[in-house]
Amino acid sequence: MGILELLLLLLIAGICGAIGQSIAGFSRGGFVISIVLGFLGAMLGGWLARRLGLPEPLVITIDQTSFPVLWSILGSALFVALIAMLTRPGRKS
């Protein structure tokens, strides 16, 4: 894998992570955090999809490396929602 392919995968992961943050409604950090969330979301979403027996409907393949876009977005949204629940202070009545 060359540098161009790696940069393209990082860009796709960053976009997926940013969409996941938007869906969850919680954002911390910049594009680097979005890239990390995109890759974590791909791992979490892919794992959940395999456990539930779901197919991979939207996969981008770059230089023999496949990236599950849909599961990355959904996995990062789940991960960000979990982080948001754990870090937001409780409301007092």
Rosetta silent file (secondary structure, phi, psi, omega in degrees, C-alpha in Angstrom):
SEQUENCE: MGILELLLLLLIAGICGAIGQSIAGFSRGGFVISIVLGFLGAMLGGWLARRLGLPEPLVITIDQTSFPVLWSILGSALFVALIAMLTRPGRKS
SCORE:     score description
SCORE:     0.000 S_00000001
   1 L     0.000  128.691  179.789    0.000    0.000    0.000 S_00000001
   2 L   -88.085  177.179 -178.130    1.388    3.321   -1.035 S_00000001
   3 H   -66.859  -34.476  179.601    1.116    6.691    0.656 S_00000001
   4 H   -66.045  -42.269  178.121   -1.707    7.805   -1.645 S_00000001
   5 H   -65.327  -40.570  177.861   -3.832    4.776   -0.768 S_00000001
   6 H   -63.628  -44.275  178.494   -3.161    5.287    2.944 S_00000001
   7 H   -63.480  -36.640  177.952   -4.136    8.950    2.747 S_00000001
   8 H   -66.566  -41.972  175.723   -7.312    8.020    0.881 S_00000001
   9 H   -63.993  -39.227  177.169   -8.257    5.474    3.563 S_00000001
  10 H   -64.381  -38.891  178.112   -7.584    8.070    6.277 S_00000001
  11 H   -64.640  -45.368  179.274   -9.803   10.560    4.454 S_00000001
  12 H   -64.097  -42.955  177.954  -12.647    8.052    4.127 S_00000001
  13 H   -63.207  -39.141  178.569  -12.317    7.044    7.803 S_00000001
  14 H   -64.896  -40.917  177.993  -12.350   10.716    8.813 S_00000001
  15 H   -66.176  -43.136  178.214  -15.508   11.408    6.845 S_00000001
  16 H   -63.154  -41.332  178.231  -17.218    8.322    8.306 S_00000001
  17 H   -65.840  -38.012  178.571  -16.164    9.324   11.823 S_00000001
  18 H   -67.469  -38.904  176.579  -17.445   12.877   11.316 S_00000001
  19 H   -65.407  -40.679  177.043  -20.805   11.567   10.067 S_00000001
  20 H   -61.804  -39.567  176.288  -20.977    9.256   13.089 S_00000001
  21 H   -64.745  -39.380  179.430  -20.327   12.217   15.398 S_00000001
  22 H   -65.260  -40.891  178.789  -23.071   14.177   13.662 S_00000001
  23 H   -63.972  -42.753 -178.429  -25.548   11.336   14.061 S_00000001
  24 H   -74.503  -21.475  178.927  -24.719   10.976   17.761 S_00000001
  25 L    76.487   25.751 -177.661  -24.881   14.739   18.297 S_00000001
  26 L  -143.057  126.035 -176.167  -21.646   14.865   20.260 S_00000001
  27 L  -135.892  129.367  174.084  -18.336   16.112   18.953 S_00000001
  28 L  -133.828  131.496  176.083  -14.947   16.361   20.568 S_00000001
  29 L    86.773 -176.253 -176.173  -11.759   17.133   18.732 S_00000001
  30 L  -109.624 -144.861 -174.252  -11.021   17.703   15.094 S_00000001
  31 H   -69.475  -31.402  178.843  -10.352   15.666   12.012 S_00000001
  32 H   -64.865  -41.470  176.818   -7.752   13.411   13.654 S_00000001
  33 H   -64.388  -38.173  177.450  -10.341   12.342   16.237 S_00000001
  34 H   -63.306  -38.067  177.436  -12.803   11.736   13.386 S_00000001
  35 H   -63.507  -46.187  179.035  -10.252    9.471   11.683 S_00000001
  36 H   -61.843  -43.118  178.786   -9.759    7.478   14.878 S_00000001
  37 H   -65.000  -35.159  177.395  -13.527    7.242   15.351 S_00000001
  38 H   -63.374  -43.513  178.628  -13.935    6.096   11.761 S_00000001
  39 H   -71.119  -40.888  176.168  -11.494    3.220   12.257 S_00000001
  40 H   -64.143  -39.445  177.466  -12.910    2.314   15.679 S_00000001
  41 H   -63.850  -37.830  177.870  -16.395    2.474   14.208 S_00000001
  42 H   -64.069  -39.993  178.518  -15.361    0.160   11.376 S_00000001
  43 H   -68.837  -47.668 -178.642  -14.071   -2.376   13.897 S_00000001
  44 H   -66.560  -47.789 -179.625  -17.094   -2.078   16.218 S_00000001
  45 H   -65.172  -40.357  177.198  -19.673   -1.949   13.438 S_00000001
  46 H   -64.395  -39.644  178.282  -18.053   -4.802   11.532 S_00000001
  47 H   -63.783  -45.906  179.062  -17.931   -6.917   14.663 S_00000001
  48 H   -63.677  -40.710 -179.987  -21.610   -6.253   15.411 S_00000001
  49 H   -63.204  -41.649  178.128  -22.596   -6.965   11.814 S_00000001
  50 H   -66.079  -40.312  179.661  -20.782  -10.304   11.856 S_00000001
  51 H   -64.401  -34.487 -179.078  -22.357  -11.248   15.199 S_00000001
  52 H   -91.429   -3.104  179.308  -25.826  -10.439   13.848 S_00000001
  53 L    72.869   29.448 -178.713  -25.171  -12.089   10.480 S_00000001
  54 L   -91.411  148.648  178.678  -25.647   -8.875    8.507 S_00000001
  55 L   -79.450  172.233  175.701  -24.031   -8.278    5.101 S_00000001
  56 L  -103.966   94.155 -172.954  -21.665   -5.455    4.216 S_00000001
  57 L   -74.894  -27.400 -176.819  -23.760   -3.359    1.822 S_00000001
  58 L  -131.856   99.930 -178.161  -21.339   -0.463    1.235 S_00000001
  59 E  -123.354  132.034  174.348  -17.649   -1.357    1.048 S_00000001
  60 E  -105.268  127.611  179.437  -14.903    0.724   -0.536 S_00000001
  61 E  -109.832  123.427  179.063  -11.869   -1.227   -1.697 S_00000001
  62 E  -126.528  115.009  176.934   -8.573    0.605   -2.091 S_00000001
  63 L    51.834   52.517  178.123   -5.511   -1.390   -3.128 S_00000001
  64 L    65.727   15.235  174.791   -6.914   -4.723   -1.869 S_00000001
  65 E  -114.491  120.005 -179.005   -7.948   -3.148    1.448 S_00000001
  66 E   -97.573  142.856 -179.759  -11.685   -3.017    2.041 S_00000001
  67 E  -127.942  117.244 -177.836  -13.305   -0.432    4.295 S_00000001
  68 E   -80.322   98.320 -173.141  -16.932   -0.968    5.427 S_00000001
  69 H   -63.993  -49.907 -177.199  -18.373    2.534    5.132 S_00000001
  70 H   -61.483  -45.583 -179.022  -21.866    1.840    6.480 S_00000001
  71 H   -70.767  -27.240  175.591  -20.630   -0.137    9.493 S_00000001
  72 H   -67.155  -43.898  179.176  -17.976    2.483   10.153 S_00000001
  73 H   -64.969  -48.877 -179.090  -20.594    5.233   10.337 S_00000001
  74 H   -66.853  -40.233  178.648  -22.960    3.222   12.521 S_00000001
  75 H   -65.503  -40.767  178.812  -20.172    1.895   14.744 S_00000001
  76 H   -69.617  -34.649  176.001  -18.685    5.346   15.277 S_00000001
  77 H   -63.972  -42.011  176.946  -22.142    6.758   16.070 S_00000001
  78 H   -64.271  -43.978  179.828  -22.621    4.027   18.694 S_00000001
  79 H   -63.489  -44.121  179.861  -19.158    4.602   20.126 S_00000001
  80 H   -66.630  -38.940  177.703  -19.623    8.383   20.276 S_00000001
  81 H   -63.003  -39.755  177.341  -23.062    7.988   21.871 S_00000001
  82 H   -64.416  -44.606  177.423  -21.535    5.747   24.536 S_00000001
  83 H   -61.964  -40.459 -179.841  -18.745    8.260   25.191 S_00000001
  84 H   -64.033  -40.111  178.837  -21.313   11.068   25.381 S_00000001
  85 H   -66.576  -34.079 -178.060  -23.364    9.182   27.957 S_00000001
  86 H   -79.937  -25.420 -173.947  -20.292    8.525   30.076 S_00000001
  87 H  -105.334  -15.707  179.193  -18.834   12.050   29.959 S_00000001
  88 L   -76.214  134.869  179.035  -21.844   14.358   30.132 S_00000001
  89 L   -69.649  148.188  178.549  -22.548   15.601   33.612 S_00000001
  90 L   -70.108  150.433  179.470  -25.841   14.610   35.148 S_00000001
  91 L   -90.188  136.929  177.873  -28.602   17.201   35.359 S_00000001
  92 L   -98.976  139.475 -179.735  -29.792   18.294   38.761 S_00000001
  93 L   -87.999    0.000    0.000  -33.464   19.024   39.305 S_00000001
